[in-house]
Amino acid sequence: MRHGLPVYLWVLHTDSKESEMAETMMNSDNYTCADFLELNDADLFAKARAFAPFYADWNAKGTCSYHRLLTSACTGRTTIRDRLSGREREFIVLASNNYLGLNNHPEVIEAAQQALARYGSGMCGSRFLSGTFDLVEELEAELADYEHCESAIFFTSGYQANVGTISALLRSTDTAFIDRLSHASIVDGCHMSGCTTRAFRHNDIEHLETLLKKTAQKSGKLIVVDGVFSMDGDLAPLPGIVTLAKQYGARLIVDEAHGTGVVGPTGGGSIEQFGLHGEVDIVMGTCSKTLASTGGFVCADKAVVDYIRYYGRSYMFSASATPAVVAGVLAALRVMRREPQIREKLWENIRYFHAGLRKCGLKPFPDPPDSAIITVEVGDDKTVRDMSKRIYEEGLFVSAVQYPAVSRNHGKLRISLSSLLSTEDLDVALEVIARVGSEFDVLGKSEL
Ligand SMILES: Cc1ncc(COP(=O)(O)O)c(C=O)c1O
């Protein structure tokens, strides 16, 4: 220990920061989670020991907005028990990806309950070795139909769907091209495969083309993009990407996690929005957003899906989703396809809220909105934390996104809307954001 600092914290910071560190090492305001990523110490737990006082202070200050303790269903409103005071209160929810509110739909609940009664609580093994319920194959057939593909494979999570599919297809001699703002599951799939990964600037297809041009012709090429970006809610420029994929002989995966049921004339996702059905090699989706449960899927032609079934490690070496989950997803998919009025209500809410933010003097992104995700840039990490604490005190449950999830000092509020929110909920939320925004002087300043 030097100056009261454990060696691992000392090593992390330059000498010029030494005195500041000595005074403030427990002050979580001065650190982010990224500071505890790379600590060189022979004891691997040194990272955890260094993180502990930061985490304790962060929680004690009430500025850690993660892991809220929910004590009721998360619909348009939910109850949260405060971890510090133990007090339970009702919150308006702007932090869930339950876009069509299907988690509480009577048909979905009924289907999950019936599956639980008929098939029991779980499969207790991988589908590969322990067998698969007929219900899962029924779901796969409907997912393939929804995505206009020949075949589909269902994974236990969306994360596993990306990791398993990408790592099944790529080898060390291949190259993956991914947007810099790609979801972590895409990044991790590329790392796991051992391929070369080239990240292009966000939505910059000229940069993508430059990278494609520089890549040896004989290297297998895979472009993977989020159709709707999970942090900012903007769309990928899919038509240009499809053209480049064809031109350079690359295969293309589009992740529809946030597009499913929200984007496109019939809620068919970003691929439908651009009229590109049949032009994308692999469509990936999750069941943890609009489909209001857990699970992920990949749709493609049958040969590709069959290959992934045998070479996707996250599929083979992980237990099957529970029957209640599968039945809930299947019911949600059917409701989503049958009841367009739910999506219409969602879009009414998206437009109303977006316009309301503008009226408050904020600059919501994207403008106009592309999906149910809207962001408002707030600024430095401390302001984001303090502002999100105030918003929470006022009864709004909103995600505050900080470094390293976004670049340093570009923290933002990530607002995700649901059809379940009433106009009254939206008005209250707007009033709170405007009032707290003016307290922190961020009105009119947000810009991406
Ligand atoms: C774009 C994107 N892809 C994949 C995933 C992973 O999905 P899941 O949460 O179902 O594992 C997410 C979820 O956060 C996502 O936003």
The ligand as an SDF file (V2000), in Angstrom:
LIG
                    3D

 16 16  0  0  0  0  0  0  0  0999 V2000
  -29.1990   -6.2880  -30.4650 C   0  0  0  0  0  0  0  0  0  0  0  0
  -29.2510   -7.4050  -29.4660 C   0  0  0  0  0  0  0  0  0  0  0  0
  -28.8460   -8.6230  -29.8240 N   0  0  0  0  0  0  0  0  0  0  0  0
  -28.8520   -9.6470  -28.9620 C   0  0  0  0  0  0  0  0  0  0  0  0
  -29.2800   -9.4910  -27.6690 C   0  0  0  0  0  0  0  0  0  0  0  0
  -29.2450  -10.6490  -26.7070 C   0  0  0  0  0  0  0  0  0  0  0  0
  -30.5240  -11.1010  -26.4920 O   0  0  0  0  0  0  0  0  0  0  0  0
  -30.9960  -11.7910  -25.1150 P   0  0  0  0  0  0  0  0  0  0  0  0
  -31.1390  -10.7100  -24.1060 O   0  0  0  0  0  0  0  0  0  0  0  0
  -32.2890  -12.3930  -25.5100 O   0  0  0  0  0  0  0  0  0  0  0  0
  -29.9790  -12.7950  -24.7360 O   0  0  0  0  0  0  0  0  0  0  0  0
  -29.7530   -8.2480  -27.2580 C   0  0  0  0  0  0  0  0  0  0  0  0
  -30.2480   -8.0460  -25.8820 C   0  0  0  0  0  0  0  0  0  0  0  0
  -29.8820   -7.1790  -25.1660 O   0  0  0  0  0  0  0  0  0  0  0  0
  -29.7220   -7.1640  -28.1600 C   0  0  0  0  0  0  0  0  0  0  0  0
  -30.1010   -5.9430  -27.7940 O   0  0  0  0  0  0  0  0  0  0  0  0
  1  2  1  0
  2  3  1  0
  2 15  2  0
  3  4  2  0
  4  5  1  0
  5  6  1  0
  5 12  2  0
  6  7  1  0
  7  8  1  0
  8  9  2  0
  8 10  1  0
  8 11  1  0
 12 13  1  0
 12 15  1  0
 13 14  2  0
 15 16  1  0
M  END
$$$$
